């Protein structure tokens, strides 16, 4: 069983934990819709990524199924 050889001081313990803080997620405002989204991610409302349509929106997919 691993046992510490020496007591870890409060200073050393806190310096080690200095990097454990959580950071809030980064968000950017979409140029086209004005909605907030994460950078380098698909805009789920429009299905666009870098100016291209990569996902079919749910509303459009349901309309296409109803026409068949």
CHARMM-style PDB file with segment names, atoms N, HN, CA, C and O in Angstrom:
ATOM      1  N   UNK     1       0.841  -1.189   0.000  1.00  0.00      PROA
ATOM      2  CA  UNK     1       0.000   0.000   0.000  1.00  0.00      PROA
ATOM      3  C   UNK     1       0.879   1.243   0.000  1.00  0.00      PROA
ATOM      4  O   UNK     1       1.842   1.323   0.763  1.00  0.00      PROA
ATOM      5  N   UNK     2       0.560   2.203  -0.841  1.00  0.00      PROA
ATOM      6  HN  UNK     2      -0.222   2.139  -1.461  1.00  0.00      PROA
ATOM      7  CA  UNK     2       1.362   3.419  -0.929  1.00  0.00      PROA
ATOM      8  C   UNK     2       1.071   4.335   0.245  1.00  0.00      PROA
ATOM      9  O   UNK     2      -0.078   4.668   0.534  1.00  0.00      PROA
ATOM     10  N   UNK     3       2.150   4.733   0.916  1.00  0.00      PROA
ATOM     11  HN  UNK     3       3.084   4.463   0.681  1.00  0.00      PROA
ATOM     12  CA  UNK     3       2.028   5.614   2.079  1.00  0.00      PROA
ATOM     13  C   UNK     3       2.932   6.813   1.846  1.00  0.00      PROA
ATOM     14  O   UNK     3       4.097   6.637   1.489  1.00  0.00      PROA
ATOM     15  N   UNK     4       2.425   8.041   2.040  1.00  0.00      PROA
ATOM     16  HN  UNK     4       1.479   8.185   2.331  1.00  0.00      PROA
ATOM     17  CA  UNK     4       3.271   9.211   1.848  1.00  0.00      PROA
ATOM     18  C   UNK     4       4.434   9.220   2.839  1.00  0.00      PROA
ATOM     19  O   UNK     4       4.252   8.952   4.027  1.00  0.00      PROA
ATOM     20  N   UNK     5       5.631   9.531   2.338  1.00  0.00      PROA
ATOM     21  HN  UNK     5       5.779   9.749   1.374  1.00  0.00      PROA
ATOM     22  CA  UNK     5       6.808   9.547   3.199  1.00  0.00      PROA
ATOM     23  C   UNK     5       6.818  10.787   4.076  1.00  0.00      PROA
ATOM     24  O   UNK     5       7.235  10.729   5.233  1.00  0.00      PROA
ATOM     25  N   UNK     6       6.359  11.915   3.530  1.00  0.00      PROA
ATOM     26  HN  UNK     6       6.020  11.962   2.591  1.00  0.00      PROA
ATOM     27  CA  UNK     6       6.334  13.171   4.285  1.00  0.00      PROA
ATOM     28  C   UNK     6       4.957  13.810   4.152  1.00  0.00      PROA
ATOM     29  O   UNK     6       4.222  13.538   3.203  1.00  0.00      PROA
ATOM     30  N   UNK     7       4.621  14.653   5.107  1.00  0.00      PROA
ATOM     31  HN  UNK     7       5.218  14.873   5.879  1.00  0.00      PROA
ATOM     32  CA  UNK     7       3.362  15.396   5.050  1.00  0.00      PROA
ATOM     33  C   UNK     7       3.452  16.445   3.939  1.00  0.00      PROA
ATOM     34  O   UNK     7       4.469  17.126   3.802  1.00  0.00      PROA
ATOM     35  N   UNK     8       2.406  16.567   3.164  1.00  0.00      PROA
ATOM     36  HN  UNK     8       1.580  16.014   3.275  1.00  0.00      PROA
ATOM     37  CA  UNK     8       2.352  17.590   2.110  1.00  0.00      PROA
ATOM     38  C   UNK     8       1.830  18.873   2.733  1.00  0.00      PROA
ATOM     39  O   UNK     8       0.753  18.896   3.329  1.00  0.00      PROA
ATOM     40  N   UNK     9       2.609  19.941   2.589  1.00  0.00      PROA
ATOM     41  HN  UNK     9       3.484  19.921   2.105  1.00  0.00      PROA
ATOM     42  CA  UNK     9       2.225  21.209   3.195  1.00  0.00      PROA
ATOM     43  C   UNK     9       0.993  21.788   2.497  1.00  0.00      PROA
ATOM     44  O   UNK     9       0.681  21.416   1.366  1.00  0.00      PROA
ATOM     45  N   UNK    10       0.310  22.685   3.167  1.00  0.00      PROA
ATOM     46  HN  UNK    10       0.563  22.987   4.086  1.00  0.00      PROA
ATOM     47  CA  UNK    10      -0.874  23.326   2.584  1.00  0.00      PROA
ATOM     48  C   UNK    10      -0.498  24.100   1.334  1.00  0.00      PROA
ATOM     49  O   UNK    10      -1.255  24.130   0.364  1.00  0.00      PROA
ATOM     50  N   UNK    11       0.674  24.727   1.355  1.00  0.00      PROA
ATOM     51  HN  UNK    11       1.290  24.703   2.143  1.00  0.00      PROA
ATOM     52  CA  UNK    11       1.120  25.499   0.205  1.00  0.00      PROA
ATOM     53  C   UNK    11       1.339  24.591  -1.001  1.00  0.00      PROA
ATOM     54  O   UNK    11       0.869  24.903  -2.095  1.00  0.00      PROA
ATOM     55  N   UNK    12       2.040  23.481  -0.823  1.00  0.00      PROA
ATOM     56  HN  UNK    12       2.422  23.228   0.066  1.00  0.00      PROA
ATOM     57  CA  UNK    12       2.321  22.581  -1.931  1.00  0.00      PROA
ATOM     58  C   UNK    12       1.031  21.946  -2.437  1.00  0.00      PROA
ATOM     59  O   UNK    12       0.842  21.803  -3.645  1.00  0.00      PROA
ATOM     60  N   UNK    13       0.144  21.566  -1.523  1.00  0.00      PROA
ATOM     61  HN  UNK    13       0.298  21.683  -0.542  1.00  0.00      PROA
ATOM     62  CA  UNK    13      -1.145  20.981  -1.907  1.00  0.00      PROA
ATOM     63  C   UNK    13      -1.949  21.972  -2.736  1.00  0.00      PROA
ATOM     64  O   UNK    13      -2.516  21.606  -3.765  1.00  0.00      PROA
ATOM     65  N   UNK    14      -2.000  23.221  -2.295  1.00  0.00      PROA
ATOM     66  HN  UNK    14      -1.539  23.518  -1.459  1.00  0.00      PROA
ATOM     67  CA  UNK    14      -2.786  24.222  -3.014  1.00  0.00      PROA
ATOM     68  C   UNK    14      -2.152  24.605  -4.346  1.00  0.00      PROA
ATOM     69  O   UNK    14      -2.861  24.903  -5.307  1.00  0.00      PROA
ATOM     70  N   UNK    15      -0.811  24.598  -4.409  1.00  0.00      PROA
ATOM     71  HN  UNK    15      -0.236  24.356  -3.629  1.00  0.00      PROA
ATOM     72  CA  UNK    15      -0.160  24.877  -5.694  1.00  0.00      PROA
ATOM     73  C   UNK    15      -0.476  23.768  -6.698  1.00  0.00      PROA
ATOM     74  O   UNK    15      -0.655  24.044  -7.884  1.00  0.00      PROA
ATOM     75  N   UNK    16      -0.548  22.526  -6.241  1.00  0.00      PROA
ATOM     76  HN  UNK    16      -0.403  22.301  -5.277  1.00  0.00      PROA
ATOM     77  CA  UNK    16      -0.883  21.421  -7.129  1.00  0.00      PROA
ATOM     78  C   UNK    16      -2.312  21.561  -7.631  1.00  0.00      PROA
ATOM     79  O   UNK    16      -2.600  21.239  -8.784  1.00  0.00      PROA
ATOM     80  N   UNK    17      -3.197  22.033  -6.788  1.00  0.00      PROA
ATOM     81  HN  UNK    17      -2.964  22.295  -5.851  1.00  0.00      PROA
ATOM     82  CA  UNK    17      -4.606  22.156  -7.152  1.00  0.00      PROA
ATOM     83  C   UNK    17      -4.914  23.450  -7.911  1.00  0.00      PROA
ATOM     84  O   UNK    17      -6.067  23.691  -8.267  1.00  0.00      PROA
ATOM     85  N   UNK    18      -3.911  24.275  -8.160  1.00  0.00      PROA
ATOM     86  HN  UNK    18      -2.974  24.079  -7.870  1.00  0.00      PROA
ATOM     87  CA  UNK    18      -4.128  25.559  -8.826  1.00  0.00      PROA
ATOM     88  C   UNK    18      -4.694  25.368 -10.234  1.00  0.00      PROA
ATOM     89  O   UNK    18      -5.373  26.254 -10.752  1.00  0.00      PROA
ATOM     90  N   UNK    19      -4.419  24.221 -10.854  1.00  0.00      PROA
ATOM     91  HN  UNK    19      -3.867  23.501 -10.433  1.00  0.00      PROA
ATOM     92  CA  UNK    19      -4.856  23.977 -12.228  1.00  0.00      PROA
ATOM     93  C   UNK    19      -6.165  23.195 -12.287  1.00  0.00      PROA
ATOM     94  O   UNK    19      -6.597  22.819 -13.376  1.00  0.00      PROA
ATOM     95  N   UNK    20      -6.793  22.947 -11.173  1.00  0.00      PROA
ATOM     96  HN  UNK    20      -6.442  23.252 -10.288  1.00  0.00      PROA
ATOM     97  CA  UNK    20      -8.007  22.129 -11.152  1.00  0.00      PROA
ATOM     98  C   UNK    20      -9.284  22.936 -11.352  1.00  0.00      PROA
ATOM     99  O   UNK    20     -10.373  22.362 -11.357  1.00  0.00      PROA
ATOM    100  N   UNK    21      -9.179  24.230 -11.515  1.00  0.00      PROA
ATOM    101  HN  UNK    21      -8.294  24.696 -11.511  1.00  0.00      PROA
ATOM    102  CA  UNK    21     -10.370  25.067 -11.636  1.00  0.00      PROA
ATOM    103  C   UNK    21     -11.105  24.760 -12.936  1.00  0.00      PROA
ATOM    104  O   UNK    21     -10.476  24.479 -13.956  1.00  0.00      PROA
ATOM    105  N   UNK    22     -12.428  24.813 -12.899  1.00  0.00      PROA
ATOM    106  HN  UNK    22     -12.939  25.041 -12.070  1.00  0.00      PROA
ATOM    107  CA  UNK    22     -13.247  24.599 -14.088  1.00  0.00      PROA
ATOM    108  C   UNK    22     -13.369  25.909 -14.863  1.00  0.00      PROA
ATOM    109  O   UNK    22     -13.460  26.984 -14.271  1.00  0.00      PROA
ATOM    110  N   UNK    23     -13.371  25.812 -16.170  1.00  0.00      PROA
ATOM    111  HN  UNK    23     -13.297  24.938 -16.651  1.00  0.00      PROA
ATOM    112  CA  UNK    23     -13.549  27.001 -17.000  1.00  0.00      PROA
ATOM    113  C   UNK    23     -14.907  26.925 -17.688  1.00  0.00      PROA
ATOM    114  O   UNK    23     -15.341  25.840 -18.074  1.00  0.00      PROA
ATOM    115  N   UNK    24     -15.581  28.053 -17.847  1.00  0.00      PROA
ATOM    116  HN  UNK    24     -15.228  28.934 -17.533  1.00  0.00      PROA
ATOM    117  CA  UNK    24     -16.872  28.020 -18.530  1.00  0.00      PROA
ATOM    118  C   UNK    24     -16.670  27.696 -20.010  1.00  0.00      PROA
ATOM    119  O   UNK    24     -15.624  28.026 -20.569  1.00  0.00      PROA
ATOM    120  N   UNK    25     -17.652  27.056 -20.655  1.00  0.00      PROA
ATOM    121  HN  UNK    25     -18.501  26.788 -20.200  1.00  0.00      PROA
ATOM    122  CA  UNK    25     -17.498  26.720 -22.076  1.00  0.00      PROA
ATOM    123  C   UNK    25     -17.455  27.989 -22.929  1.00  0.00      PROA
ATOM    124  O   UNK    25     -18.152  28.965 -22.650  1.00  0.00      PROA
ATOM    125  N   UNK    26     -16.633  27.956 -23.964  1.00  0.00      PROA
ATOM    126  HN  UNK    26     -16.067  27.163 -24.191  1.00  0.00      PROA
ATOM    127  CA  UNK    26     -16.492  29.087 -24.868  1.00  0.00      PROA
ATOM    128  C   UNK    26     -17.657  29.091 -25.846  1.00  0.00      PROA
ATOM    129  O   UNK    26     -17.990  28.057 -26.423  1.00  0.00      PROA
ATOM    130  N   UNK    27     -18.269  30.237 -26.030  1.00  0.00      PROA
ATOM    131  HN  UNK    27     -17.998  31.078 -25.561  1.00  0.00      PROA
ATOM    132  CA  UNK    27     -19.358  30.368 -26.994  1.00  0.00      PROA
ATOM    133  C   UNK    27     -19.082  31.572 -27.889  1.00  0.00      PROA
ATOM    134  O   UNK    27     -18.466  32.550 -27.463  1.00  0.00      PROA
ATOM    135  N   UNK    28     -19.542  31.487 -29.119  1.00  0.00      PROA
ATOM    136  HN  UNK    28     -20.042  30.693 -29.465  1.00  0.00      PROA
ATOM    137  CA  UNK    28     -19.429  32.599 -30.068  1.00  0.00      PROA
ATOM    138  C   UNK    28     -20.812  32.870 -30.643  1.00  0.00      PROA
ATOM    139  O   UNK    28     -21.677  31.995 -30.669  1.00  0.00      PROA
ATOM    140  N   UNK    29     -20.997  34.091 -31.099  1.00  0.00      PROA
ATOM    141  HN  UNK    29     -20.293  34.802 -31.079  1.00  0.00      PROA
ATOM    142  CA  UNK    29     -22.273  34.451 -31.722  1.00  0.00      PROA
ATOM    143  C   UNK    29     -22.212  34.089 -33.200  1.00  0.00      PROA
ATOM    144  O   UNK    29     -21.267  34.462 -33.896  1.00  0.00      PROA
ATOM    145  N   UNK    30     -23.202  33.372 -33.672  1.00  0.00      PROA
ATOM    146  HN  UNK    30     -23.969  33.069 -33.107  1.00  0.00      PROA
ATOM    147  CA  UNK    30     -23.247  32.964 -35.076  1.00  0.00      PROA
ATOM    148  C   UNK    30     -23.458  34.195 -35.950  1.00  0.00      PROA
ATOM    149  O   UNK    30     -24.276  35.058 -35.631  1.00  0.00      PROA
ATOM    150  N   UNK    31     -22.717  34.270 -37.050  1.00  0.00      PROA
ATOM    151  HN  UNK    31     -22.053  33.569 -37.309  1.00  0.00      PROA
ATOM    152  CA  UNK    31     -22.792  35.448 -37.913  1.00  0.00      PROA
ATOM    153  C   UNK    31     -24.133  35.571 -38.613  1.00  0.00      PROA
ATOM    154  O   UNK    31     -24.644  36.675 -38.798  1.00  0.00      PROA
ATOM    155  N   UNK    32     -24.711  34.424 -39.007  1.00  0.00      PROA
ATOM    156  HN  UNK    32     -24.296  33.527 -38.856  1.00  0.00      PROA
ATOM    157  CA  UNK    32     -25.948  34.457 -39.783  1.00  0.00      PROA
ATOM    158  C   UNK    32     -27.184  34.603 -38.904  1.00  0.00      PROA
ATOM    159  O   UNK    32     -28.032  35.457 -39.159  1.00  0.00      PROA
ATOM    160  N   UNK    33     -27.288  33.762 -37.859  1.00  0.00      PROA
ATOM    161  HN  UNK    33     -26.599  33.068 -37.652  1.00  0.00      PROA
ATOM    162  CA  UNK    33     -28.516  33.722 -37.067  1.00  0.00      PROA
ATOM    163  C   UNK    33     -28.449  34.571 -35.808  1.00  0.00      PROA
ATOM    164  O   UNK    33     -29.490  34.941 -35.264  1.00  0.00      PROA
ATOM    165  N   UNK    34     -27.245  34.889 -35.331  1.00  0.00      PROA
ATOM    166  HN  UNK    34     -26.400  34.588 -35.773  1.00  0.00      PROA
ATOM    167  CA  UNK    34     -27.126  35.631 -34.084  1.00  0.00      PROA
ATOM    168  C   UNK    34     -27.247  34.752 -32.862  1.00  0.00      PROA
ATOM    169  O   UNK    34     -27.167  35.246 -31.738  1.00  0.00      PROA
ATOM    170  N   UNK    35     -27.439  33.446 -33.056  1.00  0.00      PROA
ATOM    171  HN  UNK    35     -27.504  33.045 -33.970  1.00  0.00      PROA
ATOM    172  CA  UNK    35     -27.524  32.504 -31.944  1.00  0.00      PROA
ATOM    173  C   UNK    35     -26.125  32.210 -31.414  1.00  0.00      PROA
ATOM    174  O   UNK    35     -25.135  32.323 -32.137  1.00  0.00      PROA
ATOM    175  N   UNK    36     -26.063  31.835 -30.151  1.00  0.00      PROA
ATOM    176  HN  UNK    36     -26.868  31.744 -29.564  1.00  0.00      PROA
ATOM    177  CA  UNK    36     -24.788  31.458 -29.575  1.00  0.00      PROA
ATOM    178  C   UNK    36     -24.545  29.970 -29.803  1.00  0.00      PROA
ATOM    179  O   UNK    36     -25.459  29.155 -29.675  1.00  0.00      PROA
ATOM    180  N   UNK    37     -23.299  29.624 -30.142  1.00  0.00      PROA
ATOM    181  HN  UNK    37     -22.556  30.286 -30.246  1.00  0.00      PROA
ATOM    182  CA  UNK    37     -22.919  28.241 -30.352  1.00  0.00      PROA
ATOM    183  C   UNK    37     -21.457  28.097 -29.959  1.00  0.00      PROA
ATOM    184  O   UNK    37     -20.746  29.088 -29.793  1.00  0.00      PROA
ATOM    185  N   UNK    38     -21.012  26.844 -29.811  1.00  0.00      PROA
ATOM    186  HN  UNK    38     -21.590  26.039 -29.946  1.00  0.00      PROA
ATOM    187  CA  UNK    38     -19.619  26.590 -29.483  1.00  0.00      PROA
ATOM    188  C   UNK    38     -18.784  26.698 -30.749  1.00  0.00      PROA
ATOM    189  O   UNK    38     -19.242  26.303 -31.821  1.00  0.00      PROA
ATOM    190  N   UNK    39     -17.557  27.229 -30.648  1.00  0.00      PROA
ATOM    191  HN  UNK    39     -17.185  27.549 -29.777  1.00  0.00      PROA
ATOM    192  CA  UNK    39     -16.733  27.337 -31.848  1.00  0.00      PROA
ATOM    193  C   UNK    39     -16.381  25.960 -32.415  1.00  0.00      PROA
ATOM    194  O   UNK    39     -16.192  25.006 -31.661  1.00  0.00      PROA
ATOM    195  N   UNK    40     -16.294  25.860 -33.721  1.00  0.00      PROA
ATOM    196  HN  UNK    40     -16.448  26.635 -34.334  1.00  0.00      PROA
ATOM    197  CA  UNK    40     -15.978  24.624 -34.457  1.00  0.00      PROA
ATOM    198  C   UNK    40     -17.050  23.551 -34.266  1.00  0.00      PROA
ATOM    199  O   UNK    40     -16.752  22.361 -34.369  1.00  0.00      PROA
ATOM    200  N   UNK    41     -18.282  23.950 -33.993  1.00  0.00      PROA
ATOM    201  HN  UNK    41     -18.524  24.917 -33.910  1.00  0.00      PROA
ATOM    202  CA  UNK    41     -19.390  23.005 -33.852  1.00  0.00      PROA
ATOM    203  C   UNK    41     -20.510  23.411 -34.813  1.00  0.00      PROA
ATOM    204  O   UNK    41     -20.585  24.556 -35.258  1.00  0.00      PROA
ATOM    205  N   UNK    42     -21.366  22.457 -35.117  1.00  0.00      PROA
ATOM    206  HN  UNK    42     -21.305  21.526 -34.756  1.00  0.00      PROA
ATOM    207  CA  UNK    42     -22.505  22.709 -36.004  1.00  0.00      PROA
ATOM    208  C   UNK    42     -23.532  23.562 -35.272  1.00  0.00      PROA
ATOM    209  O   UNK    42     -23.771  23.371 -34.080  1.00  0.00      PROA
ATOM    210  N   UNK    43     -24.137  24.500 -35.989  1.00  0.00      PROA
ATOM    211  HN  UNK    43     -23.943  24.655 -36.957  1.00  0.00      PROA
ATOM    212  CA  UNK    43     -25.260  25.258 -35.449  1.00  0.00      PROA
ATOM    213  C   UNK    43     -26.489  24.357 -35.556  1.00  0.00      PROA
ATOM    214  O   UNK    43     -26.977  24.104 -36.658  1.00  0.00      PROA
ATOM    215  N   UNK    44     -26.987  23.876 -34.435  1.00  0.00      PROA
ATOM    216  HN  UNK    44     -26.591  24.081 -33.540  1.00  0.00      PROA
ATOM    217  CA  UNK    44     -28.054  22.881 -34.446  1.00  0.00      PROA
ATOM    218  C   UNK    44     -29.390  23.446 -34.934  1.00  0.00      PROA
ATOM    219  O   UNK    44     -30.233  22.691 -35.418  1.00  0.00      PROA
ATOM    220  N   UNK    45     -29.597  24.756 -34.814  1.00  0.00      PROA
ATOM    221  HN  UNK    45     -28.912  25.370 -34.420  1.00  0.00      PROA
ATOM    222  CA  UNK    45     -30.864  25.330 -35.276  1.00  0.00      PROA
ATOM    223  C   UNK    45     -30.951  25.342 -36.788  1.00  0.00      PROA
ATOM    224  O   UNK    45     -32.009  25.061 -37.352  1.00  0.00      PROA
ATOM    225  N   UNK    46     -29.839  25.666 -37.456  1.00  0.00      PROA
ATOM    226  HN  UNK    46     -28.980  25.894 -36.997  1.00  0.00      PROA
ATOM    227  CA  UNK    46     -29.864  25.773 -38.911  1.00  0.00      PROA
ATOM    228  C   UNK    46     -29.217  24.583 -39.601  1.00  0.00      PROA
ATOM    229  O   UNK    46     -29.503  24.324 -40.770  1.00  0.00      PROA
ATOM    230  N   UNK    47     -28.350  23.852 -38.905  1.00  0.00      PROA
ATOM    231  HN  UNK    47     -28.117  24.062 -37.956  1.00  0.00      PROA
ATOM    232  CA  UNK    47     -27.652  22.727 -39.516  1.00  0.00      PROA
ATOM    233  C   UNK    47     -26.466  23.148 -40.352  1.00  0.00      PROA
ATOM    234  O   UNK    47     -25.960  22.361 -41.151  1.00  0.00      PROA
ATOM    235  N   UNK    48     -26.013  24.377 -40.180  1.00  0.00      PROA
ATOM    236  HN  UNK    48     -26.424  25.017 -39.530  1.00  0.00      PROA
ATOM    237  CA  UNK    48     -24.910  24.905 -40.976  1.00  0.00      PROA
ATOM    238  C   UNK    48     -23.593  24.754 -40.225  1.00  0.00      PROA
ATOM    239  O   UNK    48     -23.548  24.838 -38.998  1.00  0.00      PROA
ATOM    240  N   UNK    49     -22.511  24.529 -40.991  1.00  0.00      PROA
ATOM    241  HN  UNK    49     -22.548  24.461 -41.988  1.00  0.00      PROA
ATOM    242  CA  UNK    49     -21.161  24.529 -40.444  1.00  0.00      PROA
ATOM    243  C   UNK    49     -20.234  25.116 -41.493  1.00  0.00      PROA
ATOM    244  O   UNK    49     -20.128  24.586 -42.599  1.00  0.00      PROA
ATOM    245  N   UNK    50     -19.575  26.191 -41.157  1.00  0.00      PROA
ATOM    246  HN  UNK    50     -19.662  26.622 -40.259  1.00  0.00      PROA
ATOM    247  CA  UNK    50     -18.645  26.892 -42.049  1.00  0.00      PROA
ATOM    248  C   UNK    50     -19.284  27.228 -43.392  1.00  0.00      PROA
ATOM    249  O   UNK    50     -18.657  27.073 -44.440  1.00  0.00      PROA
ATOM    250  N   UNK    51     -20.533  27.687 -43.356  1.00  0.00      PROA
ATOM    251  HN  UNK    51     -21.042  27.813 -42.505  1.00  0.00      PROA
ATOM    252  CA  UNK    51     -21.206  28.135 -44.561  1.00  0.00      PROA
ATOM    253  C   UNK    51     -21.823  27.043 -45.399  1.00  0.00      PROA
ATOM    254  O   UNK    51     -22.354  27.322 -46.474  1.00  0.00      PROA
ATOM    255  N   UNK    52     -21.769  25.791 -44.936  1.00  0.00      PROA
ATOM    256  HN  UNK    52     -21.338  25.564 -44.063  1.00  0.00      PROA
ATOM    257  CA  UNK    52     -22.351  24.676 -45.691  1.00  0.00      PROA
ATOM    258  C   UNK    52     -23.460  24.024 -44.893  1.00  0.00      PROA
ATOM    259  O   UNK    52     -23.414  23.993 -43.663  1.00  0.00      PROA
ATOM    260  N   UNK    53     -24.449  23.508 -45.586  1.00  0.00      PROA
ATOM    261  HN  UNK    53     -24.487  23.534 -46.585  1.00  0.00      PROA
ATOM    262  CA  UNK    53     -25.540  22.780 -44.937  1.00  0.00      PROA
ATOM    263  C   UNK    53     -25.069  21.349 -44.709  1.00  0.00      PROA
ATOM    264  O   UNK    53     -24.857  20.609 -45.670  1.00  0.00      PROA
ATOM    265  N   UNK    54     -24.901  20.946 -43.437  1.00  0.00      PROA
ATOM    266  HN  UNK    54     -25.074  21.547 -42.656  1.00  0.00      PROA
ATOM    267  CA  UNK    54     -24.399  19.602 -43.145  1.00  0.00      PROA
ATOM    268  C   UNK    54     -25.450  18.735 -42.459  1.00  0.00      PROA
ATOM    269  O   UNK    54     -25.325  17.510 -42.453  1.00  0.00      PROA
ATOM    270  N   UNK    55     -26.473  19.342 -41.888  1.00  0.00      PROA
ATOM    271  HN  UNK    55     -26.575  20.337 -41.893  1.00  0.00      PROA
ATOM    272  CA  UNK    55     -27.569  18.599 -41.269  1.00  0.00      PROA
ATOM    273  C   UNK    55     -28.887  19.097 -41.832  1.00  0.00      PROA
ATOM    274  O   UNK    55     -29.048  20.282 -42.123  1.00  0.00      PROA
ATOM    275  N   UNK    56     -29.827  18.173 -41.981  1.00  0.00      PROA
ATOM    276  HN  UNK    56     -29.696  17.211 -41.744  1.00  0.00      PROA
ATOM    277  CA  UNK    56     -31.169  18.560 -42.383  1.00  0.00      PROA
ATOM    278  C   UNK    56     -31.934  18.913 -41.119  1.00  0.00      PROA
ATOM    279  O   UNK    56     -31.966  18.138 -40.164  1.00  0.00      PROA
ATOM    280  N   UNK    57     -32.545  20.084 -41.120  1.00  0.00      PROA
ATOM    281  HN  UNK    57     -32.519  20.714 -41.896  1.00  0.00      PROA
ATOM    282  CA  UNK    57     -33.300  20.504 -39.939  1.00  0.00      PROA
ATOM    283  C   UNK    57     -34.481  19.572 -39.721  1.00  0.00      PROA
ATOM    284  O   UNK    57     -35.026  19.016 -40.675  1.00  0.00      PROA
ATOM    285  N   UNK    58     -34.869  19.404 -38.478  1.00  0.00      PROA
ATOM    286  HN  UNK    58     -34.426  19.855 -37.703  1.00  0.00      PROA
ATOM    287  CA  UNK    58     -35.948  18.489 -38.127  1.00  0.00      PROA
ATOM    288  C   UNK    58     -37.249  18.862 -38.818  1.00  0.00      PROA
ATOM    289  O   UNK    58     -37.965  17.998 -39.324  1.00  0.00      PROA
ATOM    290  N   UNK    59     -37.547  20.154 -38.834  1.00  0.00      PROA
ATOM    291  HN  UNK    59     -36.965  20.855 -38.422  1.00  0.00      PROA
ATOM    292  CA  UNK    59     -38.797  20.600 -39.444  1.00  0.00      PROA
ATOM    293  C   UNK    59     -38.812  20.269 -40.938  1.00  0.00      PROA
ATOM    294  O   UNK    59     -39.834  19.837 -41.471  1.00  0.00      PROA
ATOM    295  N   UNK    60     -37.682  20.471 -41.607  1.00  0.00      PROA
ATOM    296  HN  UNK    60     -36.852  20.822 -41.174  1.00  0.00      PROA
ATOM    297  CA  UNK    60     -37.612  20.178 -43.035  1.00  0.00      PROA
ATOM    298  C   UNK    60     -37.708  18.674 -43.292  1.00  0.00      PROA
ATOM    299  O   UNK    60     -38.328  18.251 -44.267  1.00  0.00      PROA
ATOM    300  N   UNK    61     -37.100  17.874 -42.431  1.00  0.00      PROA
ATOM    301  HN  UNK    61     -36.596  18.218 -41.639  1.00  0.00      PROA
ATOM    302  CA  UNK    61     -37.140  16.419 -42.603  1.00  0.00      PROA
ATOM    303  C   UNK    61     -38.562  15.895 -42.424  1.00  0.00      PROA
ATOM    304  O   UNK    61     -38.981  14.990 -43.147  1.00  0.00      PROA
ATOM    305  N   UNK    62     -39.306  16.450 -41.473  1.00  0.00      PROA
ATOM    306  HN  UNK    62     -38.965  17.185 -40.886  1.00  0.00      PROA
ATOM    307  CA  UNK    62     -40.684  16.013 -41.252  1.00  0.00      PROA
ATOM    308  C   UNK    62     -41.570  16.402 -42.424  1.00  0.00      PROA
ATOM    309  O   UNK    62     -42.477  15.656 -42.794  1.00  0.00      PROA
ATOM    310  N   UNK    63     -41.312  17.578 -43.016  1.00  0.00      PROA
ATOM    311  HN  UNK    63     -40.576  18.184 -42.716  1.00  0.00      PROA
ATOM    312  CA  UNK    63     -42.092  17.995 -44.181  1.00  0.00      PROA
ATOM    313  C   UNK    63     -41.827  17.077 -45.373  1.00  0.00      PROA
ATOM    314  O   UNK    63     -42.745  16.732 -46.117  1.00  0.00      PROA
ATOM    315  N   UNK    64     -40.554  16.682 -45.549  1.00  0.00      PROA
ATOM    316  HN  UNK    64     -39.808  16.962 -44.944  1.00  0.00      PROA
ATOM    317  CA  UNK    64     -40.198  15.792 -46.652  1.00  0.00      PROA
ATOM    318  C   UNK    64     -40.856  14.423 -46.495  1.00  0.00      PROA
ATOM    319  O   UNK    64     -41.297  13.833 -47.482  1.00  0.00      PROA
ATOM    320  N   UNK    65     -40.925  13.919 -45.278  1.00  0.00      PROA
ATOM    321  HN  UNK    65     -40.567  14.398 -44.477  1.00  0.00      PROA
ATOM    322  CA  UNK    65     -41.568  12.615 -45.047  1.00  0.00      PROA
ATOM    323  C   UNK    65     -43.078  12.690 -45.296  1.00  0.00      PROA
ATOM    324  O   UNK    65     -43.672  11.719 -45.765  1.00  0.00      PROA
ATOM    325  N   UNK    66     -43.698  13.820 -44.992  1.00  0.00      PROA
ATOM    326  HN  UNK    66     -43.215  14.609 -44.612  1.00  0.00      PROA
ATOM    327  CA  UNK    66     -45.128  13.974 -45.183  1.00  0.00      PROA
ATOM    328  C   UNK    66     -45.522  14.046 -46.645  1.00  0.00      PROA
ATOM    329  O   UNK    66     -46.639  13.669 -46.998  1.00  0.00      PROA
ATOM    330  N   UNK    67     -44.632  14.519 -47.501  1.00  0.00      PROA
ATOM    331  HN  UNK    67     -43.724  14.825 -47.214  1.00  0.00      PROA
ATOM    332  CA  UNK    67     -44.922  14.649 -48.924  1.00  0.00      PROA
ATOM    333  C   UNK    67     -44.918  13.315 -49.640  1.00  0.00      PROA
ATOM    334  O   UNK    67     -45.583  13.166 -50.665  1.00  0.00      PROA
ATOM    335  N   UNK    68     -44.182  12.336 -49.122  1.00  0.00      PROA
ATOM    336  HN  UNK    68     -43.642  12.456 -48.289  1.00  0.00      PROA
ATOM    337  CA  UNK    68     -44.059  11.045 -49.824  1.00  0.00      PROA
ATOM    338  C   UNK    68     -45.313  10.239 -49.792  1.00  0.00      PROA
ATOM    339  OT1 UNK    68     -45.353   9.137 -50.340  1.00  0.00      PROA
TER     340      UNK     68
END
